[in-house]
Amino acid sequence: MAIKGKTYTKTSWAFQERPVASAKLNLWDDRIEAAFETLLHVLSLAWGGGDGVLRGATPDDLAVQATDPPTLAVRVAPGWAFISHTPFRLASPVTTPVIIPPQQHARIDLVQACLSTWDVSVKTGSEAVAPTPPSPDADAIPLAHLYLRPGMNTIQQEDDNTNGYIIDARTFL
């Protein structure tokens, strides 16, 4: 739990300048961690047991949207999801950094929610005549694919045959 989520963090204490693991000082520590992991697993199973976005938890539920006015960045709405049987929450909207357009061929980038950083990131794909999206990182779920064209000026919500556009890739629980 201390590595993946924010639910429970183990403590460690220093004793005469030598670190002592909290498990030696507090025998309940590992049991508390196991209880939280079990609780999170049961909550995950209550929503189907997989990874995905909780539909209806918030308006737009981690939807990736074009900025207003359209730019070379996208906005991700707040929402809840389960990633690796662990609840994930994006509390406020996030705007990605500016995305660099491809040079010669089209490219598909992936917008993903990452449990390890509790944030949203954009994973860059490879330019190709027939591009394919990259797969999500470990402990991450896909939110959208961004179809990017050489020479584009903005990322649009829908395809206008000139600029980049957003393809929803969310899986709902």
C-alpha positions as CSV (number, residue, x, y, z in Angstrom):
1,M,0.0,0.0,0.0
2,A,2.8,2.4,0.7
3,I,4.1,2.0,-2.8
4,K,0.9,2.1,-4.9
5,G,-1.6,4.1,-3.0
6,K,-2.3,6.8,-0.4
7,T,-4.5,4.7,1.8
8,Y,-2.0,3.6,4.4
9,T,1.7,4.3,4.7
10,K,4.0,2.3,7.0
11,T,5.9,4.1,9.6
12,S,9.6,3.7,10.5
13,W,11.3,4.9,13.6
14,A,14.9,5.8,14.4
15,F,16.4,4.3,17.6
16,Q,19.8,5.5,18.6
17,E,20.7,6.5,15.1
18,R,19.8,3.0,13.7
19,P,16.6,2.7,11.8
20,V,14.2,0.1,13.2
21,A,11.4,-1.2,11.1
22,S,8.0,-0.4,12.4
23,A,7.0,-4.0,12.2
24,K,9.4,-4.7,15.1
25,L,8.0,-1.8,17.1
26,N,4.4,-2.4,16.3
27,L,3.3,-5.9,15.5
28,W,-0.1,-4.7,14.3
29,D,1.5,-2.7,11.4
30,D,1.5,-5.5,8.9
31,R,-1.9,-6.7,10.0
32,I,-3.3,-3.2,9.4
33,E,-1.7,-3.1,5.9
34,A,-3.2,-6.5,5.1
35,A,-6.6,-5.4,6.3
36,F,-6.5,-2.3,4.1
37,E,-5.4,-4.3,1.1
38,T,-8.3,-6.8,1.7
39,L,-10.8,-3.9,2.0
40,L,-9.6,-2.3,-1.2
41,H,-9.8,-5.7,-3.0
42,V,-13.4,-6.2,-1.8
43,L,-14.3,-2.7,-2.9
44,S,-12.8,-3.4,-6.3
45,L,-14.8,-6.7,-6.6
46,A,-18.0,-4.8,-5.7
47,W,-17.5,-2.8,-9.0
48,G,-16.6,-5.8,-11.1
49,G,-13.1,-6.6,-10.0
50,G,-11.3,-5.0,-13.0
51,D,-9.5,-1.8,-13.8
52,G,-11.5,1.1,-15.1
53,V,-13.4,4.3,-14.5
54,L,-16.3,4.5,-12.1
55,R,-19.2,5.8,-14.2
56,G,-21.4,8.5,-12.6
57,A,-19.0,9.2,-9.7
58,T,-18.4,12.7,-11.1
59,P,-19.5,14.6,-14.2
60,D,-17.4,13.6,-17.2
61,D,-15.6,10.8,-15.2
62,L,-11.9,11.2,-16.2
63,A,-12.9,12.3,-19.8
64,V,-10.2,13.7,-22.0
65,Q,-11.4,16.9,-23.7
66,A,-10.1,19.5,-26.0
67,T,-9.1,22.8,-24.3
68,D,-11.3,25.8,-24.9
69,P,-10.1,27.4,-27.2
70,P,-8.4,24.4,-28.8
71,T,-4.6,24.2,-28.3
72,L,-1.9,21.5,-28.5
73,A,-2.8,20.3,-25.0
74,V,-5.9,18.4,-23.6
75,R,-7.8,18.6,-20.4
76,V,-8.7,15.6,-18.2
77,A,-11.8,16.0,-16.0
78,P,-11.8,14.8,-12.4
79,G,-13.1,11.4,-11.5
80,W,-12.6,8.0,-9.8
81,A,-11.2,4.7,-11.1
82,F,-9.8,1.4,-9.9
83,I,-6.3,0.6,-11.0
84,S,-4.7,-2.6,-9.8
85,H,-7.5,-3.1,-7.3
86,T,-6.7,0.3,-5.8
87,P,-9.0,3.3,-5.9
88,F,-7.6,6.2,-7.9
89,R,-9.0,9.8,-7.7
90,L,-8.2,12.8,-9.8
91,A,-9.6,15.6,-7.6
92,S,-9.4,18.5,-10.0
93,P,-9.1,19.0,-13.7
94,V,-5.6,18.6,-15.2
95,T,-4.3,20.1,-18.4
96,T,-1.4,18.2,-20.1
97,P,1.8,19.9,-21.2
98,V,1.9,21.0,-24.9
99,I,2.1,18.0,-27.2
100,I,4.6,18.2,-30.0
101,P,3.1,17.3,-33.4
102,P,4.7,14.5,-35.5
103,Q,7.1,15.5,-38.2
104,Q,6.5,13.1,-41.2
105,H,3.8,10.6,-40.4
106,A,0.8,10.4,-38.1
107,R,1.2,9.3,-34.5
108,I,-1.1,8.1,-31.7
109,D,-0.3,9.1,-28.2
110,L,-1.9,7.7,-25.0
111,V,-3.4,9.7,-22.2
112,Q,-3.2,7.5,-19.1
113,A,-4.1,7.7,-15.4
114,C,-1.0,6.5,-13.3
115,L,-1.5,5.0,-9.9
116,S,2.2,5.3,-9.0
117,T,2.2,9.1,-9.4
118,W,-1.5,9.7,-8.7
119,D,-1.6,11.9,-11.9
120,V,-2.3,11.8,-15.6
121,S,0.5,11.5,-18.2
122,V,0.8,11.4,-21.9
123,K,2.8,8.5,-23.4
124,T,4.2,9.3,-26.8
125,G,3.6,6.8,-29.6
126,S,5.7,6.2,-32.8
127,E,5.2,7.9,-36.1
128,A,4.1,5.5,-38.9
129,V,2.0,5.3,-42.0
130,A,-0.5,3.2,-40.0
131,P,0.2,4.2,-36.4
132,T,-0.8,2.1,-33.4
133,P,-1.2,3.4,-29.8
134,P,1.3,2.6,-27.1
135,S,0.2,0.2,-24.4
136,P,-0.3,1.7,-20.9
137,D,2.4,1.5,-18.2
138,A,2.2,-0.9,-15.3
139,D,-0.4,0.4,-12.7
140,A,-2.0,2.7,-15.3
141,I,-5.2,2.7,-17.3
142,P,-5.9,4.3,-20.7
143,L,-8.1,7.3,-20.8
144,A,-7.8,8.4,-24.4
145,H,-5.8,8.1,-27.6
146,L,-4.7,11.3,-29.4
147,Y,-4.5,10.9,-33.1
148,L,-1.9,13.5,-34.2
149,R,-1.1,14.6,-37.8
150,P,2.0,16.4,-39.1
151,G,1.5,20.1,-39.4
152,M,-1.5,20.2,-37.1
153,N,-2.2,23.4,-35.1
154,T,-4.7,22.1,-32.4
155,I,-6.2,19.0,-30.9
156,Q,-9.9,18.9,-31.5
157,Q,-12.7,16.9,-29.8
158,E,-13.6,15.3,-33.2
159,D,-11.8,14.6,-36.4
160,D,-11.8,17.6,-38.8
161,N,-9.3,15.9,-41.3
162,T,-6.6,18.6,-40.6
163,N,-5.8,18.7,-36.9
164,G,-5.3,16.1,-34.2
165,Y,-8.3,14.6,-32.4
166,I,-9.3,12.7,-29.3
167,I,-10.4,9.0,-29.3
168,D,-12.0,7.9,-26.0
169,A,-10.3,4.8,-24.6
170,R,-11.9,4.6,-21.1
171,T,-13.2,1.3,-19.8
172,F,-16.1,1.7,-17.3
173,L,-16.9,-0.5,-14.4
